[in-house]
Amino acid sequence: MEYTVQKLGLLAGVSTRTLRYYDEIGILKPARINSSGYRIYGLSEVDRLQQILFYRELGVSLEEIKEMVTSPAFDADQALRKHRKRLLEKREQLNLLIANVDLTLAERKGTITMSDKQKFEGFKQKLIDHNEQQYGVEIRAKYGADQVDMSNKKIKNMNEKEYAEIERLAENIHSTLAKAFAAGDPAGDLAQKAADLHRQWLSYYWDSYSKEAHAGVAQMYVEDERFKAYYDKDQPGIAEFLRDAVVIFTGGN
């Protein structure tokens, strides 16, 4: 079956403007243009749009989606299996949060007593899912699925004290890094303290720490615009400053 832009938009629940934009950026071209100048989409384009919408639902950028779906090595079946796995993880996280709300309501009524672990289970899963949606593709490509899965398992098994320590370390990294950046010396005591705090923070996520991996992560903060924006939101240049401090800390300079 073939569809015009309007009919495909109605079928998929997206605007015709979106479909035209996908055509402009080369992520979803029509099968042909008919004699009246209308874009016509066939089965292959419908399947690709489904893939695109799956990825968008999982928080992947259009630039990354284009790179994946236009690659000669793109495997639609493998992509669908990955989609399914991610959606199941998302469902698990929602189920945990719903159960958490139900237990909290029951506790407030005095019918049960929640353990501290139960109070935070859903939120730890939410952290895992957020990290997967934002950075999962790049991190898995760089460090391997096994390493990422092991890191996620560590997060799930964290107790409340460890979880609170991660939050504290994250705040200390940002505050110390800001002071070090103002001083302007990545080899200085403050910058090296920030690098060591960053090491401690990473160690809560990693199965084992290595200087090479630490330096690699710091470099990724500079190369990946999303990581760079996260660190540079307070002061442009902080991501590169942290990278330089970590390189010195790990003995790369």
N, C-alpha and C positions, 0 to 999 in steps of 0.2 A: 504493500500500500504506500502511496505517496501523499505528502502533506505540503501545503503552503506554509509560509511563516506563521500566519494567523492560526491555522489549524494545529500546527505543531505546538505553538505556544499554549493553546487551549488544552491540548492533550497532556502536556508536561507541567502545566501550571506556572509557566514563565512568560514574561512579557515579550512581545515582538521586538522591542528595543534591545532586550538582552540577546535574543537570537541574532539580530543584525550585528550587534557588537561582537559576538562570538565569531561571526563570519569575518568581520574586519580584522580581528587579531589572529585569525588563522586557526582557531581552536575547533571550530565546527563549520566547515564549508558545506553549502548545499550540494546535492548530487548533480544538479544542473539548473540552468536558468531557462525557463520556457519562453515561447515566442512573444509572450506579453511582458516579459521582463521580470516575472515572479521567481523567487527562489523556490526550488522544489527539493524536498528531503525524502529520502528513501529509508529502507530498513537499517542500513549501515549507519546512517546519520542519527536515527532514533536510538540505536544502541549506544552510539558515542555520547549522545546527550545524556542518556541514563548514567553513563560512567562519569561524566562531568558533574552531574548533580549529586552523585554519590560522594565524589571528592569534595565538592563545595560543602555538603552537609558535615563532612568530617573536618572542615576548617582549612583545607589546602588551598593555596593561592592559585589564581588563574595561570600565572606564569609557570608554576610547577606542574599544574595539570596539563598545560600545553606541551611541556617538555616530555611528560610521561606518555600521553595518548598519541602523540605524533612520532614517537620513537619507533623505529623499525623493530625493536626488540619488545615492544609492548605486547603483553599477553593478557587478553581480556578475561580468560578463565581464571588465571592467577589473581588478577586484580579483583574479580568478584569474590574470590575466596578471602582475600584480605579485607574487602569491604565487610563481608559477613562477620569475620572475626572482630573487626573494630566495632560493628554495630552491636554484637553480643556483649562486648565489653562495656559499651555505652548503656545497654539495657541493664547490665549487672550493677553499674554505678547508680542508675535511677532506682532500681529495686532496693539497693542498700540505703539510699537516702529516704525512700518512702518508709522502709522498715524502721529507720532511725526516728522519723517523725512519729510513727505509730507508738514506738517504745517510749519516746519522750512524753507523748500525751498520756500514756498509761502510767508513767512515773509521776506525772503531775497530779493524776487522780489518786495516787497512793496505792495503786494495785500491784506495781512492780518496783524494783530498784535496779537501775541501770548501772553497769560497771563503767568505769572511766573509758575502758577500751571500746565498749559499745558506742559511747557517745561520739567517737571520732572515726569509726570505721568508714562511714560514708564519705567523709571529707577527705580521707587519705586516698580513696578510690577516685574522687573528683580531681585531686591533684595529679594522679597518674594519667587520667584521661585528658586533662588539660595539656600536660606535657606531650602526650602522644599526638594530640590534634595539632599543636603548635609546631613541634619540632621532631615528631616521630620519624618522618621519612628520612630527614637528613642524619639524625642520630643513628638510626638503624643501618643506614648506608655506610656511615663512617666507622661505627664500632661493632656492628653485627647485631642480629636479633637476639642472640643468646645473652649478650652483655646487657642489653636494654631490658630484657625480661627478668634477668637477675636483679637489676636495679629496682624494677617495679616491685619485685617480691620483697626486697629489703624495706621499701616504703610501707607495704602492707603489714609487715611484721614489726614496724616501729611501735614502741610504747609511747605514752604521752610525754614522758620526759625527753625522749629523743626527738620527738616531733617539735616540742617547744624549743629545744636546743637548735634545731635547724632554722626556725624562725628567728631566734636571737642572733645566730651567726649571719643570716642574710642581712639583718638590720646593721650589724656591726661592720660587715663588708662595705656596705654603701656609705656609712658615716665615716669610716676610716679612709676609704678610697677618696671621698670628697676632700678630706683634709690633706691627704697625700697629693692629690691632683693640684690643689692650691699651692702646695710647696713646690711642685714641678719637678721632682726628682724620683724617677721610678726605682732607683737604687737606694733611696733613702729609707730610714727606719720605718716611717709610716707606711710607705708603699710596700715594703717587704712584710710588714705586719698584715696589710690587706691581702697580700698574696698568700700568706700562711693561713689566714682566716678562710680564704677561698679554698685552700687545700682541705681544711677541716670540714668545710661545708660539702665539698665533693665526696669526701670519704664516707659520708652518711649514705650516699647514693651508690657508690661503687663497691664492687666486691673486693677489689684491692686497688690501692693507689700506685700510680707510677708517674714519675716526673715527665716522661714523654707524652703521656696522655693528658696530663695537666696543661702542658704547653700547647698541645693540639687543641684543647678546648678553648684556651685563651685566644688562639689564632682564629678559631671559628667565630668567636665573639666579634671579631673585626670583619671577617669575610661575609658573614650572614647578616643581612640588613635587619632582620627581626631581633637578633641578639644585640646587635650594635645599637638599635633604637632603644632597647631596654636599658642599657647602661648609659647611653648618651642623653636620656630624657632629662636628666638634671643638669648636665653640663656636656656639651659636645666635646668629644675627644677622650672621654673617660674610658671607653672600650679599648682604644689603642693604648692608653696609659696602663690599664690593667694588664693587657697583653705584654707590654714591655716589662712590667714589674714581675709577672709570672715567669717570663723568659729568663730574667736575671735570677729569680728565686730558684728555678729548676736547673740553673747552671748552663743555660743555653747561650749565655753571653759572657 
